[in-house]
Amino acid sequence: MGSNEMTDRQFLGWNVQVRQQLVEDLYYTCRQNGEILEELLDEYVYLLKDNTDRLDVLASYVKEELGED
């Protein structure tokens, strides 16, 4: 297992409350610094590279929000 991978047991330490707090902290951080948001989005899209269905959903959402067809 690589240094950035976590086992199911390790993931359980990231319970709902901890994850919610991380989301809240990331939201605040991204509002303060747009470059961090860009980096996080780039990483997220990269991690989805093998999930074309999810990428299609995200692309559709963007088109809808921007009013594009």
C-alpha positions as a printed NumPy array, in Angstrom:
array([[  0.   ,   0.   ,   0.   ],
       [  1.315,   3.425,  -0.941],
       [  1.907,   6.14 ,   1.625],
       [ -1.165,   8.073,   0.434],
       [ -3.534,   5.097,   0.563],
       [ -5.528,   4.247,   3.629],
       [ -7.105,   1.012,   4.739],
       [-10.789,   0.696,   5.581],
       [ -9.851,   0.673,   9.267],
       [ -7.937,   3.948,   8.902],
       [-10.829,   5.485,   6.971],
       [-13.23 ,   4.693,   9.809],
       [-11.248,   7.174,  11.912],
       [-12.543,   9.767,   9.467],
       [-16.073,   9.611,  10.831],
       [-18.899,  11.8  ,   9.604],
       [-18.208,  14.584,  12.097],
       [-14.515,  14.742,  11.229],
       [-15.292,  14.774,   7.497],
       [-17.958,  17.46 ,   7.957],
       [-15.5  ,  19.622,   9.855],
       [-12.927,  19.154,   7.105],
       [-15.5  ,  20.212,   4.495],
       [-16.367,  23.283,   6.527],
       [-12.698,  24.17 ,   6.999],
       [-11.956,  23.642,   3.296],
       [-14.928,  25.809,   2.354],
       [-13.696,  28.646,   4.552],
       [-10.131,  28.234,   3.297],
       [-11.232,  28.267,  -0.35 ],
       [-13.283,  31.407,   0.184],
       [-10.145,  33.052,   1.543],
       [ -7.83 ,  31.75 ,  -1.182],
       [ -9.19 ,  30.836,  -4.616],
       [ -5.922,  29.213,  -5.648],
       [ -6.483,  26.485,  -3.077],
       [ -9.938,  25.85 ,  -4.538],
       [ -8.398,  25.505,  -7.984],
       [ -5.838,  22.996,  -6.689],
       [ -8.506,  20.963,  -4.89 ],
       [-10.746,  20.862,  -7.947],
       [ -7.833,  19.863, -10.155],
       [ -6.98 ,  17.028,  -7.765],
       [-10.63 ,  15.923,  -7.554],
       [-11.052,  15.786, -11.33 ],
       [ -7.733,  13.931, -11.635],
       [ -8.882,  11.339,  -9.073],
       [-12.066,  10.833, -11.121],
       [-10.131,  10.158, -14.322],
       [-11.315,   6.535, -14.439],
       [-14.913,   7.363, -13.474],
       [-16.288,   8.758, -16.726],
       [-19.887,   8.57 , -15.491],
       [-19.102,  10.91 , -12.595],
       [-17.094,  13.202, -14.862],
       [-20.076,  13.376, -17.239],
       [-22.359,  14.307, -14.328],
       [-19.979,  17.078, -13.257],
       [-19.666,  18.374, -16.834],
       [-23.468,  18.406, -17.173],
       [-23.805,  20.276, -13.902],
       [-21.325,  22.918, -15.062],
       [-23.083,  23.338, -18.407],
       [-26.446,  23.674, -16.657],
       [-25.149,  26.255, -14.182],
       [-23.488,  28.26 , -16.959],
       [-26.574,  28.059, -19.159],
       [-24.837,  26.14 , -21.924],
       [-26.392,  23.374, -23.998]])
